[in-house]
Amino acid sequence: MDGVELLTIGEIAARSRLSPKALRLYDRLGLLAPARVDSATGYRWYRPDQVERARLVALLRQLDMPLARIAEVIALPGEQAAAEVAAYWTGIEERHAVRSAVAAHIRDRLSGRRTHMYEVRTVDAPEQAVLTERRHLLTDELPRWIPAALGRLTGVAGECGGVAGAPFVVYHSDMSLDTDGSAEACVPVADRAAAQAYVTAATGGGRTADLRVEPARHLAYVRITKAQVAHPQILSAFQAAEEWISARGLTISGPCREIYFADWDAASASDEVCDIAFPVE
C-alpha cells in the first residue's frame, strides 16, 4: 500500500455513516474487507476508494436488503447491479400492496362494513373426467402457479380430445402467507380413455398430469370480477358464500374451488371471470 494514505476504521465509519461495529461485521461477511489489518492488534485500515463501496452498502441496508443479497449486488457490474436493485424494490412494493389490501380487508371485516354485496347462486355440476396437477403452496405463490398449471393441463387436454369445460382449482386444505396448503388445478377433458392412455404412458419423469373423475355436485357459488380475484379481496367472496350456506342450513360437502370460465388475458378488471364455489348438500 506504498504511496496510498489509508483511512482508519473510525475515519471510514464517519465518511460512510456506518458504525465500526457494522464495518467489522461486513468484513467477516466479505462485503467490505479492509486494505490492511494489524496482525498484532487486529486494527483495520481502508483505502480511500473503499468509501464509495461502504456508502453503497449503507444505502442498500436502508432498503432493508438482506446482507447476502447486498453481497450479490455489489459484485455485479453497474447496469446489472441497478437492475437487481430495481427487481428487489419491485418485490418490496408488491408485498406492501398486498399487506395494504389485507389491512383494508381486516378493517372492513372488524367494522362490519361490506364494500361489495355478492349474489349467491346454485348450479348442478355434472360428473366429469379431469386432468389434474396438485401442489402444496403458500398464498402468494398461487398467482404464478395457477395459470402455469392450467396452461400445462390444457396442453395435455388438447392431445386427448380437447377441453370439455371450465378449468378450476380445488383447495384441499387452508393456506396462508406462512403455511402452505394443498391446491389442485383441474381441466375437464373430452376423451377420458385418451387421457387415461396419456397419463399411463407418461408415468415417470415425463408425467405432467394425473387423471381422476370429479363427481356430480350441487354447487353454491359467487361470481366475481378479475379485480376481485386478488388476495385478500377474494376472501370476501368466500365469506359471503359460506354465510349464505350457513343461513340456509346447508352443509358444505367438499373442498371449495375457483372456477375460471372466461378468457383471463382478454378480460378487463371489471369483467366477471371466476366463480367461488362450495359443494353443498
C-alpha positions as MATLAB code, in Angstrom:
seq = 'MDGVELLTIGEIAARSRLSPKALRLYDRLGLLAPARVDSATGYRWYRPDQVERARLVALLRQLDMPLARIAEVIALPGEQAAAEVAAYWTGIEERHAVRSAVAAHIRDRLSGRRTHMYEVRTVDAPEQAVLTERRHLLTDELPRWIPAALGRLTGVAGECGGVAGAPFVVYHSDMSLDTDGSAEACVPVADRAAAQAYVTAATGGGRTADLRVEPARHLAYVRITKAQVAHPQILSAFQAAEEWISARGLTISGPCREIYFADWDAASASDEVCDIAFPVE';
ca = [
       0.000    0.000    0.000;
       3.005    2.275   -0.545;
       2.028    5.799   -1.556;
      -1.616    5.370   -0.528;
      -2.806    7.124    2.618;
      -5.046    4.623    4.405;
      -8.068    5.533    6.468;
      -8.638    4.309    9.994;
     -11.835    2.398   10.740;
     -13.115    5.483   12.548;
     -12.483    7.702    9.514;
     -14.223    5.415    7.031;
     -17.073    4.971    9.513;
     -17.543    8.749    9.649;
     -17.403    9.161    5.859;
     -19.748    6.249    5.082;
     -22.085    6.712    8.083;
     -21.521    3.095    9.070;
     -20.571    2.209   12.625;
     -17.238    0.481   13.350;
     -19.284   -2.486   14.580;
     -21.065   -2.698   11.211;
     -17.738   -2.419    9.357;
     -16.312   -5.321   11.341;
     -19.433   -7.372   10.551;
     -19.193   -6.570    6.836;
     -15.545   -7.597    6.907;
     -16.481  -11.008    8.353;
     -19.163  -11.413    5.677;
     -16.820  -10.443    2.858;
     -18.772   -7.319    1.955;
     -16.064   -4.799    2.788;
     -12.649   -6.232    3.583;
     -10.096   -3.726    4.920;
      -6.976   -2.985    2.906;
      -4.750   -3.882    5.859;
      -5.199   -5.479    9.263;
      -2.574   -5.179   12.004;
      -1.570   -8.750   12.859;
      -0.859   -7.845   16.479;
      -3.811   -5.593   17.340;
      -6.360   -6.546   14.689;
      -6.833   -2.873   13.854;
      -8.237   -2.205   10.372;
      -7.267    0.353    7.719;
      -9.135    1.093    4.490;
      -8.278    2.646    1.123;
      -9.989    5.976    0.277;
     -11.639    4.360   -2.772;
     -13.486    1.969   -0.426;
     -15.590    4.841    0.939;
     -17.958    4.684   -2.053;
     -18.456    0.933   -1.615;
     -19.148    1.451    2.094;
     -21.708    4.166    1.294;
     -23.420    1.852   -1.214;
     -23.694   -0.886    1.403;
     -25.167    1.636    3.853;
     -27.747    2.779    1.282;
     -28.782   -0.759    0.445;
     -29.244   -1.509    4.135;
     -31.671    1.444    4.288;
     -33.815   -0.566    1.862;
     -33.751   -3.453    4.362;
     -31.945   -5.538    1.748;
     -30.523   -8.729    3.321;
     -26.749   -8.796    3.612;
     -26.461  -11.890    1.404;
     -28.290  -10.076   -1.404;
     -26.174   -6.947   -0.905;
     -23.099   -9.106   -1.478;
     -24.595  -10.260   -4.781;
     -25.484   -6.712   -5.867;
     -22.124   -5.104   -5.204;
     -20.351   -7.926   -7.040;
     -22.251   -7.103  -10.266;
     -21.352   -4.560  -12.968;
     -23.163   -1.230  -12.705;
     -26.110   -1.844  -15.039;
     -26.734   -5.356  -13.717;
     -26.484   -4.130  -10.132;
     -29.010   -1.378  -10.880;
     -31.395   -3.926  -12.423;
     -31.060   -6.156   -9.363;
     -31.889   -3.251   -7.033;
     -34.915   -2.402   -9.194;
     -36.124   -6.023   -9.066;
     -35.675   -6.115   -5.291;
     -37.647   -2.900   -4.803;
     -40.432   -4.076   -7.113;
     -40.817   -7.109   -4.865;
     -40.966   -4.854   -1.793;
     -43.681   -2.705   -3.394;
     -45.722   -5.764   -4.382;
     -45.578   -7.128   -0.836;
     -46.530   -3.716    0.536;
     -49.535   -3.570   -1.809;
     -50.672   -6.992   -0.616;
     -50.311   -6.014    3.031;
     -52.178   -2.770    2.408;
     -55.049   -4.735    0.868;
     -55.003   -7.173    3.788;
     -55.173   -4.274    6.262;
     -58.165   -2.786    4.404;
     -59.879   -6.177    4.357;
     -59.328   -6.661    8.102;
     -60.577   -3.129    8.836;
     -63.769   -3.693    6.850;
     -64.301   -7.087    8.447;
     -63.861   -5.789   12.009;
     -66.113   -2.797   11.396;
     -68.787   -4.927    9.739;
     -68.637   -2.775    6.620;
     -69.089   -4.522    3.273;
     -67.568   -2.866    0.208;
     -69.397   -5.265   -2.128;
     -72.593   -7.289   -1.882;
     -72.447  -10.691   -3.533;
     -75.287  -12.647   -5.094;
     -75.088  -16.355   -4.272;
     -76.489  -18.803   -6.820;
     -76.639  -22.578   -7.136;
     -75.985  -24.943  -10.024;
     -75.763  -28.694  -10.609;
     -72.348  -29.632  -11.998;
     -72.201  -32.977  -13.841;
     -69.652  -35.734  -13.331;
     -66.558  -35.115  -15.417;
     -63.113  -36.550  -16.043;
     -60.410  -34.031  -15.166;
     -56.689  -33.820  -15.741;
     -55.075  -32.564  -12.549;
     -51.868  -31.208  -11.088;
     -51.583  -30.955   -7.314;
     -49.119  -28.894   -5.301;
     -48.501  -27.601   -1.766;
     -48.233  -23.804   -1.946;
     -48.263  -20.566    0.009;
     -50.930  -17.975   -0.801;
     -48.549  -15.638   -2.614;
     -47.394  -18.478   -4.894;
     -50.886  -19.033   -6.324;
     -50.926  -16.172   -8.905;
     -47.918  -17.695  -10.663;
     -48.749  -21.367  -10.235;
     -52.441  -21.352  -11.226;
     -52.076  -20.029  -14.811;
     -48.943  -22.116  -15.366;
     -50.572  -25.338  -14.135;
     -53.823  -24.767  -16.032;
     -51.786  -23.987  -19.147;
     -49.883  -27.274  -18.864;
     -53.083  -29.257  -18.323;
     -54.844  -27.506  -21.208;
     -51.966  -28.544  -23.443;
     -52.375  -32.180  -22.401;
     -56.152  -31.981  -22.898;
     -55.531  -30.786  -26.446;
     -53.989  -34.194  -27.158;
     -56.950  -36.003  -25.572;
     -59.958  -34.711  -27.428;
     -59.812  -31.139  -26.131;
     -61.052  -29.255  -23.071;
     -64.594  -30.221  -22.036;
     -65.441  -27.491  -19.533;
     -64.227  -24.552  -17.472;
     -60.902  -25.183  -15.684;
     -60.925  -24.875  -11.910;
     -58.721  -25.009   -8.827;
     -59.691  -27.045   -5.755;
     -58.342  -26.117   -2.306;
     -57.959  -29.280   -0.237;
     -56.544  -27.514    2.832;
     -56.153  -23.993    4.187;
     -53.108  -21.947    3.255;
     -51.645  -18.565    4.156;
     -48.576  -16.439    3.533;
     -46.729  -18.531    6.151;
     -48.305  -22.013    5.949;
     -48.625  -23.984    2.748;
     -51.756  -25.860    1.729;
     -52.796  -28.309   -0.959;
     -54.174  -26.885   -4.211;
     -55.256  -28.909   -7.241;
     -55.518  -27.460  -10.746;
     -58.163  -29.262  -12.825;
     -59.036  -29.198  -16.536;
     -62.053  -31.237  -17.755;
     -61.055  -33.448  -20.694;
     -63.287  -34.619  -23.551;
     -61.834  -38.090  -24.192;
     -61.436  -39.944  -20.893;
     -59.917  -43.041  -22.497;
     -57.327  -40.998  -24.404;
     -56.470  -39.076  -21.257;
     -56.033  -42.301  -19.300;
     -53.781  -43.693  -22.022;
     -51.718  -40.475  -21.973;
     -51.308  -40.500  -18.197;
     -50.393  -44.198  -18.148;
     -47.825  -43.797  -20.920;
     -46.324  -40.720  -19.277;
     -45.752  -42.363  -15.881;
     -42.283  -41.383  -14.702;
     -40.146  -38.347  -15.398;
     -42.241  -37.109  -18.322;
     -45.551  -37.154  -16.488;
     -47.220  -33.755  -16.265;
     -50.776  -34.683  -15.218;
     -52.950  -37.115  -13.312;
     -56.492  -38.152  -14.187;
     -59.472  -38.513  -11.875;
     -63.245  -38.369  -12.028;
     -64.847  -35.333  -10.408;
     -68.277  -36.476   -9.127;
     -71.506  -34.648   -9.877;
     -72.032  -31.897   -7.295;
     -74.584  -29.292   -6.290;
     -72.641  -26.019   -6.013;
     -73.368  -22.739   -4.258;
     -71.281  -20.043   -5.905;
     -70.453  -16.353   -6.082;
     -69.375  -14.742   -9.360;
     -66.516  -12.240   -9.146;
     -64.583   -9.912  -11.430;
     -60.924  -10.095  -12.368;
     -60.098   -7.336   -9.872;
     -61.841   -9.228   -7.072;
     -59.781  -12.388   -7.665;
     -56.777  -10.763   -5.973;
     -55.983  -11.699   -2.395;
     -57.381  -10.684    0.074;
     -60.407   -9.258   -1.776;
     -61.321  -12.790   -2.836;
     -61.734  -13.757    0.822;
     -64.882  -11.609    0.987;
     -66.439  -13.746   -1.754;
     -65.588  -16.953    0.101;
     -67.068  -15.469    3.285;
     -70.266  -14.386    1.514;
     -70.810  -17.884    0.101;
     -70.137  -19.551    3.466;
     -72.563  -17.204    5.274;
     -75.274  -17.860    2.669;
     -74.809  -21.633    3.026;
     -74.944  -21.466    6.823;
     -78.017  -19.209    6.858;
     -79.968  -21.777    4.830;
     -78.980  -24.741    6.975;
     -76.978  -26.365    4.171;
     -73.839  -28.444    4.663;
     -70.596  -27.950    2.773;
     -69.841  -31.398    1.328;
     -66.428  -30.918   -0.269;
     -63.493  -28.559   -0.729;
     -64.030  -25.064   -2.106;
     -62.966  -24.203   -5.619;
     -62.359  -21.355   -8.059;
     -63.887  -21.946  -11.498;
     -62.335  -19.886  -14.307;
     -64.981  -19.608  -17.045;
     -63.624  -16.599  -19.012;
     -60.505  -15.721  -21.005;
     -58.317  -14.239  -18.273;
     -55.885  -12.440  -20.570;
     -58.650  -10.801  -22.630;
     -60.713   -9.735  -19.591;
     -60.611   -6.265  -18.080;
     -60.503   -5.670  -14.324;
     -64.301   -5.198  -14.218;
     -65.167   -8.317  -16.262;
     -66.566  -11.379  -14.462;
     -64.093  -14.232  -14.800;
     -64.401  -16.602  -11.848;
     -66.910  -18.424   -9.645;
     -66.111  -19.086   -5.982;
     -67.976  -22.336   -5.339;
     -68.709  -24.741   -2.487;
     -70.256  -28.215   -2.929;
     -73.351  -28.343   -0.711;
     -75.957  -30.801    0.499;
];
